[in-house]
Amino acid sequence: MSPLVIRRPDDWHLHLRDGAGLAAVLPFTAARFARAIVMPNLTPPVTTVAAALAYRERIRAALPAGVQFEPLMTLYLTDHTPVEEITRAQAAGGVLGCKLYPAGATTHSAAGITDVRRLDAVFARMAEVGLVLQVHGEVTDPAVDVFARESRFIDTVLAPLAARHPQLRIVFEHITTRAAIEFVLKGREGIAATVTPQHLLMNRNALFAGGLRPHHYCLPVLKAEEDRVALLAAVARGSPRLFLGTDSAPHARAAKEATCGCAGIFSAHAGIELYAEAFAAAGALEKLESFASSHGADFYGLPRNQGTITLVAEPWEVPASYPFGTEELVPLRAGERIAWRLAA
């Protein structure tokens, strides 16, 4: 198969952590992507413009010499986020959106939102100034089945929120179900979604293949095969409402292989190659460039990148682990093969 040359892509949903962990994982993303939306769920969370811009400078300082990469920042919404912080974000530049974590929904989300209606004034100001709302879409009620939490969130939280704020642009992050696809593709203008490589390539059986697989555990959790197939078919059709967001989320091996392991899959080491594998499987390689390099930039109102990257259909074996500060992390497909590689 001939090499595949595409416009340099962007990652519209990425976790980089901080400190030594940041330095360890950032080069993987910067080698592949020109820009990335960086999630704000640090400890403590990035709740102010000042904190977001300071984090941006730490990311820039951690870049390998000579590498061009632009971190795009977000604010972590809490029940007490002031409207004035949205105004400051718009004035400062460099902050493209605000992240809505339902309290307790995922890693480092304890300070998240308990009732979205408390933030209606914040959402109204976001719509006025053009900031995007990025949503982790799951309810946290323990009575709701873990595999139904995304669809329940659509009905009880997201659809009413989108109706109350018709001018607010919303990215439904890391969608996983047929219900989410239908909500995004049939919804009003200004609604889009990111799709991860793991949700295109794996179903929930991967959590138990040969035994319990903690490094396949993420939130939203992997879903049924019919949901995976529906996601892959949707991105293969090329809708501009769907774009790349790896949700690459590094955790030390000990934090994953624990009695209460952390949610998150590290995929930045192959952040574009895994998508090439998925699109090739769908017979839609010609759609990869738009999904990876155009749709997200257009939605966020940013120029498309000018450079290119080249992907080659040559399998390579993923290392069993990568250094992560003083610890190690286990990547997706550790010890296994990926069908595409990034050309030097």
Wavefront OBJ file of the C-alpha trace (Angstrom):
o trace
v 0.000 0.000 0.000
v 1.287 3.461 -0.881
v 2.242 5.818 1.958
v -0.623 7.967 3.189
v 0.179 11.685 3.323
v -2.277 13.861 5.234
v -2.401 17.414 6.547
v -0.845 17.531 10.013
v -3.645 16.604 12.433
v -4.802 18.000 15.777
v -5.892 16.184 18.938
v -9.065 17.768 20.303
v -9.054 15.887 23.624
v -5.789 15.127 25.446
v -4.494 14.582 28.979
v -0.867 15.566 29.554
v -0.635 15.594 33.374
v 2.143 17.772 34.829
v 5.752 17.707 36.004
v 7.814 14.634 35.133
v 4.762 12.849 33.734
v 4.131 15.725 31.318
v 7.739 15.647 30.133
v 7.491 11.904 29.550
v 4.344 11.856 27.395
v 4.348 15.214 25.588
v 6.901 14.192 22.884
v 4.572 11.459 21.608
v 1.766 13.926 20.912
v 4.038 16.685 19.610
v 5.571 14.310 17.052
v 2.162 13.682 15.500
v -0.126 16.620 16.161
v 0.262 20.344 15.557
v -2.151 21.312 18.353
v -4.125 19.701 21.131
v -6.933 20.676 23.472
v -5.419 19.973 26.887
v -7.765 18.785 29.602
v -7.760 20.706 32.922
v -8.263 17.863 35.430
v -4.964 18.255 37.241
v -4.672 18.190 41.027
v -5.687 20.881 41.876
v -7.849 21.434 38.783
v -7.232 24.281 36.342
v -10.190 26.507 37.253
v -8.850 29.977 36.382
v -7.402 31.695 33.347
v -4.198 32.421 35.256
v -3.769 28.730 36.067
v -4.516 27.715 32.473
v -1.957 30.093 30.999
v 0.650 29.040 33.554
v 0.005 25.390 32.636
v 0.406 26.289 28.961
v 3.839 27.715 29.672
v 4.869 24.547 31.531
v 3.791 22.495 28.513
v 5.743 24.710 26.133
v 8.800 24.483 28.364
v 8.607 20.665 28.285
v 8.655 20.439 24.488
v 11.701 18.807 22.879
v 14.006 21.341 21.237
v 12.894 22.392 17.777
v 9.446 20.791 17.959
v 6.479 22.934 16.939
v 3.337 22.229 18.961
v 0.619 24.490 20.355
v -1.304 23.577 23.528
v -4.876 24.889 23.515
v -6.202 25.414 27.017
v -9.452 24.751 28.866
v -10.991 25.706 32.196
v -12.405 23.192 34.661
v -15.955 24.172 35.578
v -17.116 23.855 39.176
v -20.381 24.715 40.904
v -18.786 28.034 41.811
v -17.173 29.145 38.525
v -17.848 32.902 38.274
v -19.202 34.423 35.071
v -16.355 36.909 35.240
v -13.827 34.093 34.669
v -15.413 33.432 31.273
v -15.004 37.093 30.382
v -11.353 36.926 31.453
v -10.822 33.807 29.341
v -12.150 35.494 26.232
v -10.040 38.600 26.843
v -6.830 36.703 27.563
v -6.859 34.440 24.509
v -5.369 30.962 24.564
v -8.370 29.410 26.330
v -10.729 27.806 23.814
v -13.289 26.177 26.059
v -14.512 24.985 29.413
v -14.813 21.372 30.520
v -17.917 20.045 32.218
v -17.160 17.059 34.417
v -20.131 15.690 36.338
v -18.786 15.401 39.881
v -17.313 11.932 40.374
v -17.671 10.849 36.740
v -14.007 10.100 36.019
v -10.397 10.716 37.061
v -9.927 13.905 39.128
v -13.550 14.976 38.685
v -14.524 15.292 42.356
v -14.626 19.093 42.042
v -16.943 18.929 39.026
v -20.563 19.946 38.564
v -23.338 18.622 40.772
v -26.179 20.435 38.944
v -25.654 22.018 35.506
v -28.488 24.495 36.036
v -26.318 26.255 38.599
v -24.087 27.316 35.701
v -26.698 28.608 33.265
v -25.310 32.140 33.561
v -21.825 30.800 32.806
v -23.081 28.911 29.762
v -24.886 32.018 28.538
v -21.685 34.048 28.761
v -19.737 31.281 27.008
v -22.204 31.447 24.134
v -21.827 35.241 23.984
v -18.011 35.205 23.800
v -17.607 32.061 21.695
v -16.063 29.615 24.158
v -16.848 25.945 23.525
v -18.383 23.722 26.204
v -16.600 20.358 26.299
v -18.719 17.733 28.024
v -17.904 14.449 29.720
v -21.302 12.927 29.110
v -22.197 10.447 31.837
v -24.541 10.529 34.787
v -23.020 9.469 38.085
v -26.058 7.994 39.823
v -24.871 4.566 41.073
v -28.333 3.173 40.379
v -27.779 3.667 36.626
v -26.008 0.811 34.846
v -22.478 1.832 33.846
v -23.198 0.958 30.207
v -26.302 3.194 30.170
v -24.803 6.302 31.761
v -24.054 8.077 28.498
v -27.539 7.641 27.035
v -29.136 8.663 30.337
v -26.972 11.795 30.398
v -28.191 12.773 26.941
v -31.830 12.572 28.002
v -31.592 14.161 31.438
v -28.727 16.661 31.132
v -27.294 17.332 27.694
v -30.410 17.653 25.542
v -32.097 20.075 27.993
v -28.860 22.080 28.339
v -28.466 22.375 24.555
v -32.092 23.506 24.266
v -31.734 26.149 27.000
v -28.625 27.588 25.308
v -29.220 27.351 21.556
v -26.169 29.466 20.663
v -23.729 27.553 22.862
v -21.276 25.423 20.908
v -20.896 21.996 22.505
v -18.425 19.156 22.004
v -19.751 15.873 23.342
v -16.455 14.265 24.276
v -15.414 10.662 23.549
v -18.834 9.423 22.467
v -19.372 5.674 22.728
v -22.948 4.730 21.808
v -25.442 4.749 18.945
v -27.571 7.096 21.066
v -24.731 9.628 21.218
v -24.170 9.417 17.470
v -27.827 10.126 16.820
v -27.872 13.037 19.266
v -24.855 14.665 17.604
v -25.696 14.030 13.964
v -29.387 14.916 14.277
v -28.957 17.738 16.765
v -29.062 21.465 16.302
v -26.223 23.444 14.762
v -23.217 23.944 17.009
v -23.036 20.393 18.388
v -20.100 18.111 17.574
v -18.245 15.191 19.138
v -14.822 13.654 19.528
v -14.220 9.937 19.009
v -11.332 7.986 20.550
v -9.276 5.218 18.928
v -10.179 2.723 21.642
v -13.901 3.138 21.062
v -13.404 2.601 17.318
v -11.175 -0.457 17.713
v -12.431 -2.312 20.806
v -15.655 -3.382 22.419
v -16.246 -4.262 26.066
v -15.030 -7.830 25.553
v -11.527 -6.327 25.442
v -11.833 -5.652 29.177
v -11.826 -9.411 29.833
v -9.727 -10.887 27.007
v -7.699 -13.647 28.666
v -8.423 -12.181 32.106
v -9.135 -8.768 33.612
v -7.384 -6.101 31.472
v -6.992 -2.936 33.574
v -5.157 -1.100 30.793
v -8.309 -1.320 28.669
v -10.381 0.392 31.345
v -11.467 3.920 30.522
v -14.469 6.160 31.109
v -16.797 6.168 29.354
v -16.272 2.426 29.469
v -15.970 0.402 26.253
v -19.398 -0.517 24.918
v -21.053 -3.361 22.997
v -19.940 -4.403 19.514
v -22.999 -2.851 17.874
v -22.023 0.511 19.375
v -18.442 0.189 18.126
v -19.650 -0.703 14.642
v -22.035 2.259 14.644
v -19.239 4.634 15.689
v -16.903 3.353 12.989
v -19.593 3.633 10.336
v -20.383 7.187 11.435
v -16.798 8.461 11.182
v -16.346 6.590 7.897
v -19.229 8.599 6.408
v -17.226 11.764 7.002
v -19.601 13.979 8.982
v -17.938 17.313 9.864
v -19.524 17.029 13.327
v -17.180 14.165 14.274
v -13.453 14.643 14.799
v -10.347 13.229 16.403
v -9.860 13.298 20.155
v -7.620 10.572 21.530
v -8.479 11.084 25.209
v -4.993 9.684 25.784
v -4.773 9.497 29.578
v -1.495 8.359 31.124
v -1.459 6.625 34.497
v 1.449 4.867 36.178
v 1.262 1.084 36.007
v 0.698 0.862 39.770
v -2.320 3.174 39.539
v -3.893 0.969 36.876
v -3.006 -2.431 38.326
v -4.599 -1.734 41.698
v -7.572 -2.850 43.772
v -9.341 0.300 42.538
v -7.575 1.065 39.267
v -7.702 4.442 37.532
v -9.727 4.955 34.361
v -7.764 5.984 31.299
v -5.985 4.524 28.266
v -2.621 5.832 27.087
v -2.619 6.027 23.290
v -0.429 9.047 22.483
v 2.451 6.778 21.394
v 0.304 5.869 18.355
v -2.222 8.671 18.418
v -2.738 8.838 14.643
v -1.612 5.328 13.669
v -4.470 3.690 15.572
v -7.002 5.826 13.729
v -5.420 4.845 10.405
v -5.937 1.229 11.384
v -9.601 1.864 12.191
v -10.303 3.813 8.996
v -8.502 1.190 6.905
v -10.671 -1.510 8.487
v -13.742 0.514 7.498
v -12.487 0.959 3.941
v -12.457 4.723 4.469
v -8.820 5.838 4.535
v -9.748 8.729 2.259
v -11.867 10.136 5.123
v -9.080 10.098 7.715
v -7.575 13.458 6.792
v -10.816 15.385 7.225
v -11.595 13.633 10.509
v -8.086 14.230 11.876
v -7.062 17.527 10.311
v -10.081 19.586 9.214
v -13.325 19.009 11.107
v -12.018 19.987 14.549
v -10.185 23.077 13.346
v -13.268 24.218 11.452
v -15.541 23.711 14.461
v -13.221 25.657 16.772
v -12.760 28.391 14.169
v -9.018 27.873 13.778
v -6.986 27.708 10.562
v -6.164 24.269 9.250
v -2.531 23.254 9.615
v -0.177 23.713 6.667
v 2.305 20.872 7.184
v 1.842 17.164 6.505
v 2.660 13.821 8.071
v 3.177 10.490 6.345
v 1.783 7.164 7.506
v 3.096 3.854 6.208
v 1.299 0.517 6.318
v 4.114 -1.271 8.120
v 3.366 -3.158 11.350
v 5.479 -2.402 14.427
v 5.547 -3.850 17.902
v 4.595 -1.587 20.786
v 6.966 -1.701 23.787
v 5.709 -3.356 26.956
v 5.975 -0.013 28.776
v 7.302 3.534 28.561
v 9.034 5.614 31.264
v 6.691 7.891 33.215
v 8.759 10.011 35.550
v 10.150 7.637 38.155
v 7.479 5.071 37.242
v 6.274 3.403 34.039
v 3.064 3.379 32.052
v 1.605 0.660 29.888
v 0.440 1.848 26.450
v -2.461 0.591 24.398
v -1.368 -2.547 22.480
v 1.632 -3.104 24.770
v 3.635 -6.048 23.397
v 1.331 -6.265 20.389
v 1.408 -4.846 16.874
v -0.075 -1.764 15.253
v -0.598 -1.972 11.487
v 0.507 1.587 10.621
v 3.509 3.640 11.631
v 4.452 7.296 11.436
v 7.231 7.867 8.895
v 10.274 9.739 10.161
l 1 2 3 4 5 6 7 8 9 10 11 12 13 14 15 16 17 18 19 20 21 22 23 24 25 26 27 28 29 30 31 32 33 34 35 36 37 38 39 40 41 42 43 44 45 46 47 48 49 50 51 52 53 54 55 56 57 58 59 60 61 62 63 64 65 66 67 68 69 70 71 72 73 74 75 76 77 78 79 80 81 82 83 84 85 86 87 88 89 90 91 92 93 94 95 96 97 98 99 100 101 102 103 104 105 106 107 108 109 110 111 112 113 114 115 116 117 118 119 120 121 122 123 124 125 126 127 128 129 130 131 132 133 134 135 136 137 138 139 140 141 142 143 144 145 146 147 148 149 150 151 152 153 154 155 156 157 158 159 160 161 162 163 164 165 166 167 168 169 170 171 172 173 174 175 176 177 178 179 180 181 182 183 184 185 186 187 188 189 190 191 192 193 194 195 196 197 198 199 200 201 202 203 204 205 206 207 208 209 210 211 212 213 214 215 216 217 218 219 220 221 222 223 224 225 226 227 228 229 230 231 232 233 234 235 236 237 238 239 240 241 242 243 244 245 246 247 248 249 250 251 252 253 254 255 256 257 258 259 260 261 262 263 264 265 266 267 268 269 270 271 272 273 274 275 276 277 278 279 280 281 282 283 284 285 286 287 288 289 290 291 292 293 294 295 296 297 298 299 300 301 302 303 304 305 306 307 308 309 310 311 312 313 314 315 316 317 318 319 320 321 322 323 324 325 326 327 328 329 330 331 332 333 334 335 336 337 338 339 340 341 342 343 344
